[in-house]
Amino acid sequence: MTAILKHELRSYFHSLTAYVFGAFLLAFVGIGAMLYNLQMAVSNFEYVFTFSSLIFVVIVPILTMRTVAEERKQKTDTLLYSLPITTVQVILGKYLALLILYLIPLAVIAIYPLIFAQFGEVYLLTSYGSILGFFLLGAALIAVGIFLSSLTENQGLAAGIGIAVILLNYYSVSLSEYVSATALGSVIALVVVFLLLGLLIRHLTQNGNLAYWVSFVLIAATVALYILDSTAFEGLLPKIMEQLSLFERFSVIVYGVFDMTTVVYDLSVAAFFLFLAVQSLEKRRYN
């Protein structure tokens, strides 16, 4: 894993990737600090991150699109399979390299509250809690990007899907106001999700029977519950969209409430999508 980590870091810093990523993040946070803390004379540095979090829609897909897709396109992923390391170590090595790349500009950003504190009252505890939340949000989204990159050898496609997924998650709370809140609408949405889940399982395992039975059991259970108690599904779809939003959970930290469920959720999302990325590579290794 150490060899993969060093190789990835070397490739990032020998190209413009690390520098462009860091420059974009620092520029966006700098603009936010100028608007909120300097021009508006607001002492809450944490509010800068509500503005800056939108940058993830662009920088994360661009940063992660080549992680696995480039290996597949250049056929160098076969070399990874021949190394005396597991697929888990390959994915973790790539993931840790991206986290280190992400931590470097964050270390610079962490100095900002101390600088502002020299000229006024800054809530340092809330500021650094928000920085931690910002890191966890980025860590979860990077894991999502790595998984999407593992699904295709087309970097542009991986970046495009990544932008769409993160943008959907960013606006999911706003969109929840326009989706159906009826019980039938929630059931239909769940059926569609379970069908997509079946397609994902089939893609990762190449086992059509497993995908079919998982989707069938979940859909049958949902329909049975709907028949028994349809009121349980009323307003379920908007609620699910709100609960799945990484950005909405992050906003709770920004407003001064360090919620441990947000930390657990971000870590769970990161672990889940890294697991899916491992399964995607494992499928290709066996093929």
Buried (B, 14 or more C-beta within 10 A) or exposed (E): BEEBBEEBBEBBEEEEBBEEBBEBBBEBBBBBBEBBBEEEEBBBBBBBBBBBBBBBBBBBBBBBBBBBBBBBBEEEBEEBBEEEBEBBBBBBBBBBBBBBBBEBBBEEBBEBBEEBBEEEEBBEEBBBBBBBBBBBBBBBBBBBBBBBBBBBBBBEBBBBBBBEBBBBBBBBBEBBEEBEBBBEBBBBBBBEBBBEBBEBBBEBBEEEEBBEEBBEEBBEEBEEBBEEEBEEBBBBBBEBBBEBBBBBBBBBBBEEEBEEEBBEBBBEBBEBBBBBBBBBBBBBEEE
